[in-house]
Amino acid sequence: MTAEIHRDAWGIPHLRADGVRELARAQGHVTALDRAWQLEVERRRAEGTSAALLGPESLPWDRFVRQARLDDTARRCWAALEREDAETADWIRAYVDGVNEGLAETSLPLGTPGRWAPWTPFGIWLGVHILFAGFPAKLWREQAVRHLGEEAVGLFAVDGPGSSGSNGWLVGGDRSVTGRPIVAGDPHRFIEDAGVYQQIHLSCPEFDVVGLAVPGIPGIAHFGHTGSVAWSITNAMADYQDLYRERLRRTGAGVEALGPDGGWHRAVRHTETVEVAGEEPVEIEVVETERGPVVIGGPEGLDDGSDAECAISLRYPPRVTGDLGFSTLLPLLRARRVADVDRAFDRWAEPVNVVQAADTEGGLLHRVAGKVPLRGTANRTRLVPAWEPGHEWRGWHEMPYGELTDGVAVMANQRGPATPLGVEFAAPHRADRITELLAQRRKWAPGDMPAVHTDTHLGSAAALLEQVAALDGLSAEAERARDTLLAWDRRMDADSRPAALFAAVRHGVVRRIAAHPALAALTTAPAYPEVLLPWLALVPRVGFALEHLLRAEKLYGIDRPEAVRAALEEVAARPPEGPWGATHRLAPWRALPAEYEEPALSGDHDCVLCTSSVPGITDLAARGPAARYVWDLDRREHSLWAVPFGASGVPGTPHHRDQLPLWTDGELVPVVTDFDRLEKERDV
């Protein structure tokens, strides 16, 4: 035996090999077999060549990726890993070899898959996470402060429209029925078909691990169980990317940038050509200063209503250090105790996460992992001038640790251990609700956890309902609608008509506040790259910050009770025709259009069941649980998991969408690790 592929009843790949390198090759191979189209799209997105395959709609992303120099950063990270950690580099090379072998056996909807280089996994990781820390929020703050004043930062400071989050909770042994810990949760991301996580089982003489891998990345970075220790992560909401205003000028030799020493310094400059399917190629200019790549504007300046002589550069840790933290990946697979996981994450870099882990001996871990630069306060909140001193990076923060409270630790992107490292965090509703649910019983079993995953109570509804309750002089129809809302249990269940009524009123309030003349200057975004515009859109900003905006002492002269009254009257006159699930449906991203009847969903943005609509824009849910997991540290075979679609990314195959009904209903699939219960598919 060199390596074998086995499958369980859900088509999940279980790999067994003679050694670590052979296992990595098998993981790459099976990922290519199951996710060839996904791998081709992600490779192209990482390299900035997706428009050549998918057409002009992908050009803005390709332009951003090239100007941010993601492919060059991936190459740097690979070269550094080869120098400093030869074993991990060889392991990644084996994975890439397996991908290339698998791709050679597949066919794609468009074209022939390209060949992977050893740094391709690095590029994919960068492409997936470059917007993860939400640096475009600094552009929003700049605009909001310019037009509304400093108080706007706090009013609109919430988990934003482009951010990614997660729920995660750790239950200590004293709170479980077995006396051993349980780790559970669900990462929230844009839902994609094929899914962003891949259920997988990796077994060799050195280790035996189940977990959720990221297709295109070897090992199991985020959610894994080795049999004796399990780990999971949530987005720490840390701020570790900076934007600099740059003064650039052209010279006969190229481009120069004004530095903090008052001198002009040569910038790196070249041009690249982006191929676009069905259209003429597009030439772009790539400029990089000593701070980082220029991602907005250029030597001719930019049009954002400020200093027209400025461009904007992005400084992000992997570009500075040449390190993504991939030296963590092999030690995680080899981990036996919480201390091993802790040491492994000491080497982590990007993105910055909160880690929870537990082992069979009762060891528990709750910490932050990653690289966050030490720098001035201004860097963290706004754009800073590159030509002024005091905005340099001065080293790296020590990563903080957290504690358990009453035998549990809960993270849902709220303020917690990572508070010193961030600026904006998610509202506490999800974390508070999970904590409340876990307090309702003293002892928990793995099979109890889906009740937490699927809770639909909407804590953020209170602010709007308080405004509704204070109204008087309503029409008879609006009185009835108000009574319905005030009697509502605040659960965003798919079959709930009061939930649909609430969402409709919320839509109306958001639109009215956003349309007020006081906010008119924010309705038109600056001429920034299209990729960054979701962070600058006013209506989603109002929608996600509605709770703050309704409770603020003053709001720029906006008559909030009148906005609520008008929205309630409008909805009462034409109430929703169906329950919440009639309009709150799954809306996944696909590289190519496909016709599927997607399911009605329970939940909402601030529910534990975080299926995010965008108030004021749409009830459709493009974001939600990209996977669910329950890791049992008593008996691993009692662990549970599910993904939104299935193990296969190939449309029409039996395991492409077979988990979707379970995922929709909050049910989970048992984790199988006994190879005697699996069906061998082939050798590789």
Residue pairs with C-beta under 8 A, 6 or more apart in sequence:
1 16
1 17
1 18
1 683
2 17
2 18
2 22
2 683
2 684
3 15
3 16
3 17
3 18
3 22
3 23
3 25
3 26
3 29
3 683
3 684
4 15
4 16
4 17
4 26
4 680
4 682
4 683
4 684
5 13
5 14
5 15
5 26
5 29
5 30
5 680
5 681
5 682
5 683
5 684
6 13
6 14
6 15
6 16
6 675
6 678
6 679
6 680
6 681
7 13
7 14
7 678
7 679
7 681
8 14
8 672
8 677
8 678
8 679
9 672
10 199
10 646
10 647
10 655
10 658
10 659
10 669
11 646
11 647
11 648
11 653
11 654
11 655
11 658
12 199
12 200
12 201
12 647
12 669
12 672
13 30
13 34
13 199
13 200
13 201
13 647
14 200
14 201
14 203
14 672
14 673
14 675
14 678
15 23
15 26
15 27
15 30
15 200
15 201
15 202
15 203
16 23
16 203
16 204
16 675
17 23
17 25
17 26
17 203
17 204
18 204
18 205
19 204
19 205
19 206
20 91
20 204
20 206
20 207
20 330
20 333
21 90
21 91
21 94
22 94
22 204
23 202
23 203
23 204
24 91
24 92
24 94
24 95
24 98
24 218
24 219
25 94
25 95
25 97
25 98
25 101
25 684
26 98
26 684
27 95
27 98
27 200
27 202
27 213
27 218
27 219
28 94
28 95
28 96
28 97
28 98
28 99
28 100
28 101
28 102
28 218
29 98
29 99
29 101
29 102
29 684
30 98
30 102
30 200
30 684
31 39
31 98
31 99
31 102
31 198
31 213
31 215
31 216
32 39
32 98
32 99
32 100
32 101
32 102
32 103
32 105
32 106
33 102
33 105
33 106
34 198
34 647
34 648
34 649
34 650
35 194
35 198
35 215
35 648
35 649
36 102
36 103
36 106
36 107
36 108
36 113
36 649
36 650
37 108
37 109
37 194
37 591
37 649
37 650
38 192
38 194
38 215
38 216
38 591
38 649
39 99
39 103
39 113
39 116
39 215
39 216
40 53
40 103
40 108
40 111
40 113
40 114
41 50
41 53
41 54
41 591
42 124
42 127
42 128
42 215
42 216
43 114
43 116
43 120
43 123
43 124
43 216
44 50
44 52
44 53
44 54
44 114
45 58
45 61
45 62
45 65
45 124
45 127
46 65
46 70
46 71
46 74
46 120
46 123
46 124
46 126
46 127
47 65
47 71
47 123
48 61
48 62
48 63
48 65
48 66
48 70
48 71
48 272
48 274
49 62
49 274
49 275
50 58
50 61
50 62
51 57
51 58
51 59
51 61
51 62
51 274
51 275
51 276
51 277
52 274
52 275
52 276
52 277
53 110
53 111
53 277
54 277
54 591
54 592
55 276
55 277
55 278
55 279
56 276
56 277
56 278
56 279
59 274
59 276
59 282
60 529
60 530
60 531
61 531
62 274
63 274
63 282
63 284
63 529
63 531
64 295
64 529
64 531
64 532
65 71
65 127
65 130
66 272
66 274
66 284
66 286
67 284
67 286
67 287
67 293
67 294
67 295
68 130
68 293
68 295
68 314
69 286
69 288
69 293
69 319
70 123
70 126
70 127
70 130
71 119
71 123
73 122
73 123
73 126
73 318
73 319
73 322
74 119
74 120
74 122
74 123
74 126
75 119
75 122
76 318
76 319
76 322
77 119
77 122
77 318
77 322
77 323
77 324
77 326
78 89
78 92
78 118
78 119
78 122
79 322
80 322
80 323
81 88
81 89
81 92
81 323
81 326
81 327
82 89
84 327
85 327
87 330
88 326
88 327
88 329
88 330
89 118
91 218
91 329
91 330
92 118
92 121
92 218
92 326
93 118
94 218
95 121
95 218
96 116
96 117
96 118
96 120
96 121
98 684
99 116
99 120
99 216
100 115
100 116
101 684
103 113
103 115
103 116
106 113
109 592
110 592
120 216
121 216
121 217
121 218
121 326
122 324
122 326
124 214
124 216
124 217
125 214
125 216
125 217
125 324
125 326
125 350
126 318
126 324
126 350
128 196
128 214
129 350
129 351
130 316
131 162
131 531
132 163
132 164
132 235
132 351
133 238
133 239
133 240
133 241
133 351
133 352
134 160
134 162
134 163
134 424
134 535
135 241
135 242
135 243
135 314
135 316
136 162
136 532
136 534
136 535
136 536
137 160
137 423
137 424
137 535
138 243
138 381
138 382
138 383
139 243
139 383
139 526
139 528
139 532
139 535
139 536
140 156
140 160
140 535
140 536
140 541
141 152
141 153
141 381
141 382
142 304
142 306
142 382
142 383
143 304
143 305
143 522
143 525
143 526
143 536
144 152
144 153
144 156
144 522
145 152
145 153
145 382
146 305
146 306
147 521
147 522
148 518
148 519
148 522
148 556
153 381
154 548
155 545
155 548
155 549
155 552
155 555
156 541
156 545
156 548
156 549
157 423
157 424
157 545
157 548
158 424
158 426
158 427
158 544
158 545
158 547
158 548
159 165
159 237
159 413
159 424
159 425
159 426
159 427
159 544
159 605
160 424
160 535
160 540
160 541
160 544
161 534
161 535
161 537
161 540
161 541
161 544
161 614
162 534
162 535
163 235
163 237
164 187
164 188
164 189
164 190
164 235
164 623
165 188
165 234
165 235
165 237
165 412
165 413
165 426
165 610
166 185
166 186
166 187
166 188
166 233
166 234
166 235
166 411
166 412
166 413
167 185
167 186
167 188
167 234
167 411
167 412
167 430
167 434
167 453
167 608
167 610
168 183
168 184
168 185
168 232
168 233
168 234
168 354
168 356
168 410
168 411
168 412
169 183
169 184
169 185
169 356
169 408
169 409
169 410
169 411
169 434
169 438
169 452
170 181
170 182
170 183
170 356
170 357
170 358
170 364
170 366
170 404
170 408
170 409
170 410
171 181
171 182
171 183
171 184
171 407
171 408
171 438
171 444
172 181
172 358
172 362
172 364
172 404
172 407
172 408
173 179
173 180
173 181
173 362
173 633
174 407
175 406
175 407
175 408
175 438
175 442
175 443
175 444
176 182
176 443
176 444
176 445
176 634
177 443
177 444
177 445
178 445
178 632
178 634
178 635
179 634
180 358
180 360
180 362
180 632
180 633
180 634
181 358
181 359
181 362
181 364
181 633
182 358
182 444
182 445
182 446
182 449
182 630
182 631
182 632
182 633
183 230
183 231
183 232
183 356
183 357
183 358
183 629
183 630
183 631
183 633
184 232
184 446
184 449
184 452
184 453
184 629
184 630
184 631
185 223
185 232
185 234
185 356
185 628
185 629
186 453
186 610
186 625
186 626
186 627
186 628
186 629
187 197
187 222
187 223
187 233
187 234
187 625
187 626
187 627
188 610
188 612
188 623
188 624
188 625
188 626
189 196
189 623
189 626
190 196
190 589
190 622
190 623
191 586
191 587
191 588
191 589
191 621
191 622
191 623
191 624
191 626
191 644
192 588
192 589
192 590
192 626
193 588
193 589
193 590
193 594
193 644
193 645
193 649
194 215
194 645
194 648
194 649
195 626
195 627
195 643
195 644
195 645
195 646
195 649
196 214
196 215
196 626
197 212
197 213
197 214
197 222
197 223
197 626
197 627
197 643
198 212
198 213
198 214
198 215
198 643
198 647
199 210
199 211
199 212
199 627
199 641
199 643
199 647
200 210
200 211
200 212
200 213
200 220
201 208
201 209
201 210
201 672
201 673
202 208
202 209
202 210
202 211
202 219
202 220
202 333
203 209
203 675
206 333
206 334
207 226
207 333
207 334
208 226
208 227
208 673
209 220
209 224
209 225
209 226
209 227
209 333
210 224
210 225
210 636
210 639
210 671
210 673
211 220
211 222
211 223
211 224
211 225
212 220
212 222
212 223
212 224
212 627
212 629
212 641
212 643
213 219
213 220
213 221
214 221
214 222
215 649
217 329
218 329
219 329
219 330
219 332
219 333
220 329
220 332
220 333
221 328
221 329
221 332
222 232
222 233
222 353
223 231
223 232
223 233
223 627
223 629
223 631
224 230
224 231
224 332
224 333
225 631
225 636
225 639
225 671
226 333
226 334
226 335
226 336
227 636
227 673
228 336
228 337
228 359
228 360
228 361
228 633
229 335
229 336
229 337
229 338
229 340
229 341
229 357
229 358
229 359
229 360
229 363
229 633
230 357
230 358
230 359
230 631
230 633
230 639
231 332
231 335
231 341
231 355
231 356
231 357
231 365
232 355
232 356
232 357
232 629
232 631
233 353
233 354
233 355
233 356
233 369
234 353
234 354
234 356
234 411
234 412
234 413
235 351
235 353
235 354
235 413
236 351
236 352
236 353
236 354
236 368
236 370
236 417
236 418
236 421
236 422
237 413
237 418
237 422
237 424
237 425
237 426
238 352
238 368
238 370
238 372
238 418
238 421
238 422
239 372
239 380
239 421
239 422
239 423
240 316
240 317
240 352
240 370
240 371
240 372
240 373
240 421
241 314
241 315
241 316
241 317
242 291
242 292
242 314
242 315
242 373
242 375
242 379
242 380
242 384
242 391
242 393
243 312
243 313
243 314
243 315
243 383
243 384
244 289
244 291
244 292
244 312
244 313
244 315
244 383
244 384
244 385
244 386
244 391
245 306
245 307
245 310
245 311
245 312
245 383
245 384
245 385
245 386
246 257
246 258
246 289
246 291
246 294
246 310
246 311
246 312
246 313
246 386
247 257
247 258
247 309
247 310
247 386
247 387
248 255
248 256
248 257
248 258
248 267
248 287
248 289
248 294
248 298
248 299
248 311
249 255
249 256
249 258
249 264
249 299
250 299
253 266
254 266
254 267
254 269
255 266
255 267
255 269
255 287
255 299
256 264
256 265
256 266
256 267
257 264
257 265
257 267
257 289
257 290
257 291
257 386
258 264
258 265
258 386
258 387
259 265
259 290
259 386
259 387
260 386
260 387
260 388
260 389
260 390
260 391
260 392
261 389
262 387
265 289
265 290
267 287
267 288
267 289
267 290
267 294
268 286
268 287
268 288
269 285
269 286
269 287
269 288
270 285
270 286
271 283
271 284
271 285
271 286
272 283
272 284
272 286
273 281
273 282
273 283
273 284
274 281
274 282
274 283
274 284
275 281
276 282
285 298
286 293
286 294
287 293
287 294
287 298
287 299
287 311
288 294
288 313
289 313
289 386
291 313
291 315
291 386
292 313
292 314
292 315
292 316
292 319
292 320
293 313
293 314
293 319
294 311
294 312
294 313
294 314
295 312
295 313
295 314
295 529
296 302
296 304
296 311
296 312
296 528
296 529
296 532
297 310
297 311
297 312
298 311
299 311
301 307
301 308
301 309
301 310
301 311
302 308
302 310
302 311
302 312
302 526
302 527
302 528
303 526
303 527
304 526
304 527
304 528
305 526
312 383
313 386
315 393
316 350
317 323
317 349
317 350
317 371
317 373
318 324
318 349
318 350
320 373
320 393
321 349
321 371
323 349
323 371
324 349
324 350
325 347
325 348
325 349
325 350
325 370
325 371
327 347
328 344
328 345
328 347
328 348
331 340
331 343
331 344
331 347
332 341
332 344
334 340
335 341
335 344
336 359
337 359
337 361
337 363
338 357
338 358
338 359
338 363
338 364
338 365
339 363
341 355
341 357
341 365
342 357
342 365
342 367
345 355
345 367
345 369
346 369
346 399
348 369
348 370
348 371
349 370
349 371
350 370
350 371
351 370
352 368
352 369
352 370
352 371
352 372
352 418
352 421
353 368
353 369
353 370
354 366
354 367
354 368
354 369
354 402
354 411
354 416
354 417
354 418
355 365
355 366
355 367
355 368
355 369
356 365
356 366
356 409
356 411
357 363
357 364
357 365
358 364
358 365
358 631
358 633
359 633
360 633
360 634
364 404
364 409
366 401
366 402
366 403
366 404
366 409
366 411
366 417
367 399
367 400
367 401
367 402
367 417
368 399
368 400
368 401
368 402
368 417
368 418
368 421
369 399
370 399
371 396
372 396
372 397
372 421
373 393
373 394
373 395
373 396
373 397
374 393
374 394
374 395
374 396
374 397
375 391
375 392
375 393
375 394
376 384
376 390
376 391
378 384
378 391
379 391
380 423
381 423
384 391
385 391
397 420
397 421
400 417
400 418
400 420
400 421
401 417
402 409
402 416
402 417
403 409
406 439
408 435
408 438
410 431
410 434
410 435
410 438
411 431
412 426
412 428
412 430
412 431
412 434
412 608
413 425
413 426
413 430
413 431
414 425
414 426
414 427
414 428
414 430
414 431
415 422
415 425
415 428
416 431
418 425
419 425
427 459
427 460
427 547
427 606
429 458
429 459
429 460
429 606
429 607
430 459
430 606
430 607
430 608
430 610
432 459
433 455
433 457
433 459
433 607
433 608
434 452
434 455
434 608
437 451
437 452
437 455
437 608
438 444
438 452
441 448
446 630
446 632
446 638
446 639
446 640
447 638
447 640
449 630
449 640
450 628
450 630
450 640
450 666
450 667
450 668
452 608
453 608
453 609
453 625
453 628
453 666
454 602
454 603
454 608
454 609
454 666
455 607
455 608
455 609
456 491
456 492
456 493
456 602
456 603
456 604
456 607
456 608
456 609
457 489
457 490
457 491
457 607
457 608
458 490
458 491
458 492
458 499
458 502
458 604
458 606
458 607
459 490
459 606
460 546
460 547
460 605
460 606
461 490
461 502
462 490
462 547
463 546
463 547
463 550
463 551
464 502
464 505
464 506
464 509
464 546
464 547
464 550
464 564
465 485
465 486
465 490
465 502
466 550
467 550
467 560
467 561
467 564
468 482
468 485
468 486
468 505
468 564
468 568
469 482
469 486
470 561
471 478
471 482
471 561
471 564
471 565
471 568
474 482
474 565
474 568
474 569
475 569
475 572
477 569
477 572
477 573
478 565
478 568
478 569
478 572
480 572
481 501
481 505
481 568
481 571
481 572
481 575
482 568
484 498
484 501
485 498
485 501
485 502
485 505
487 498
488 496
488 498
488 499
488 501
488 502
489 498
491 499
492 499
492 503
492 580
492 584
492 602
492 603
492 604
492 607
492 609
493 499
493 579
493 580
493 581
493 602
494 579
494 580
494 581
494 584
494 600
494 601
494 602
495 579
495 580
495 581
496 579
496 580
497 576
497 578
497 579
497 580
499 579
499 580
500 576
500 578
500 579
500 580
500 582
500 583
501 571
501 575
501 576
503 576
503 580
503 583
503 584
503 604
503 613
503 615
503 619
504 571
504 575
504 576
505 564
505 567
505 568
505 571
506 543
506 546
506 567
506 615
506 616
507 567
507 615
507 616
507 619
508 563
508 566
508 567
508 568
508 570
508 571
509 546
509 550
509 563
509 564
509 567
510 539
510 542
510 543
510 546
510 615
510 616
511 539
511 567
511 616
512 563
512 566
512 567
513 519
513 542
513 546
513 549
513 555
513 558
513 560
513 563
514 523
514 538
514 539
514 542
514 616
516 556
516 558
516 563
518 555
518 556
518 557
518 558
519 538
519 542
519 556
519 558
522 538
522 541
523 538
525 533
525 536
525 537
526 536
528 536
534 540
539 614
539 616
539 617
540 614
540 615
540 616
540 617
542 549
542 615
542 616
543 614
543 615
543 616
543 617
544 605
544 614
544 615
546 615
549 555
549 560
550 560
576 582
576 583
580 600
580 602
580 619
581 600
581 601
581 602
582 600
583 619
583 620
584 600
584 601
584 602
584 603
584 604
584 611
584 613
584 619
584 620
584 621
585 598
585 599
585 600
585 601
585 619
585 620
585 621
586 598
586 599
586 601
586 611
586 620
586 621
586 624
586 644
586 664
587 598
587 618
587 620
587 621
587 622
588 598
588 622
588 644
588 645
589 622
594 651
596 657
599 660
599 661
599 664
600 664
601 611
601 621
601 624
601 664
602 609
602 611
603 609
603 610
603 611
603 621
603 624
604 610
604 611
604 612
604 613
605 612
605 613
605 615
609 625
609 666
610 623
610 624
610 625
611 621
611 623
611 624
611 625
612 621
612 622
612 623
612 624
613 619
613 620
613 621
624 644
625 644
625 663
626 643
626 644
627 641
627 642
627 643
627 644
628 640
628 641
628 642
628 643
628 663
628 666
628 668
629 639
629 640
629 641
630 639
630 640
630 641
630 668
631 639
632 638
632 639
636 671
636 673
637 670
637 671
637 672
637 673
637 674
638 670
638 671
639 670
639 671
640 668
640 669
640 670
640 671
641 668
641 669
641 671
642 659
642 662
642 663
642 667
642 668
642 669
643 659
643 663
644 659
644 660
644 663
645 656
645 657
645 659
645 660
645 663
646 655
646 656
646 657
646 658
646 659
646 660
647 655
647 659
648 654
648 655
648 656
649 656
650 656
659 669
662 668
662 669
672 678
